[in-house]
């Protein structure tokens, strides 16, 4: 069972992983810590908080975990699941209950607070980590820089990037530069972001140029967007992301001829846009929906419910303030 669960998880079939885990329980097979540390990250990736809590409860009830457990690996898995599901309070509770914490434990909390835009808490956690004598690593600084990015701490972000080498003797990677470039772009410092992208010593990275392109759209800078878009096409000629960002930017600027040119270029490169998706959890079952997908067995019933709802929404909303697709 564990081997098949790991295969599903490795292949990115997270829904299949949870479904197989439920089947395992129904078959009367008792999961061990290997099973649970495979399934917990899956709950985090799907933001399936309810299932994650149920697994945590199962571990406590069946003696697989106790409040004073020194098993850093299983506690880190629990913290990571809660943090990725946005439940930072329970993640902090697990963290506080640990007698022995490693760098991964601190990194999970720093990253969790950072992603949720709790920048001050993330930086406080980093300071506590250093005071506790735990040496920061590359992953630590990804979390710290993400915290600066999501909370708009531009000056602190610049300072941390500089101090990585001068104070902590860690050479910044493309992940660190990407965080800072995205931070600068969000803050409207597009020229500084562009100069850093050109000058960074780790080589070109499509994620960096995608970030600059997204920031250009946010701030309406079509000139720099064209430069970033061109570089992105060179790095990823068959990836849809750059084309979609540029197309949206041109639409917002009213430059419809360029939109048509981009669509022609996508056809010539045989680039396909990945459809959007959403999901909803009902009675412990996760239902995933894709744009334009008509394969759901209850598609007609879903459509019948959506049509009157859409009519009601259109009655009460100011249509000129919304776009319907």
Secondary structure, 3 states (H helix, E strand, C coil): CHHHHHHHHHCCCHHHHHHHHHHHHHCCCCCCHHHHHHHHHHHHHHCCHHHHHHHHHHHHHCCCCCCCCCCHHHHHHHHHHHHHCCCHHHHHHHHHHCCCCCHHHHHHHHHHHHHCCCHHHHHHHHHHHHHCCCCCCHHHHHHHHHHHHHHCCHHHHHHHHHHHHHCCCCCCCHHHHHHHHHHHHHCCCHHHHHHHHHHCCCCCCHHHHHHHHHHHHHHCCHHHHHHHHHHHHHHCCCCHHHHHHHHHHHHHCCCHHHHHHHHHHHHHCCCCCCCCEEEEEECCEEEEEECCCCCCCCHHHHHHHHHHHHHHHHHHCCHHHCCCC
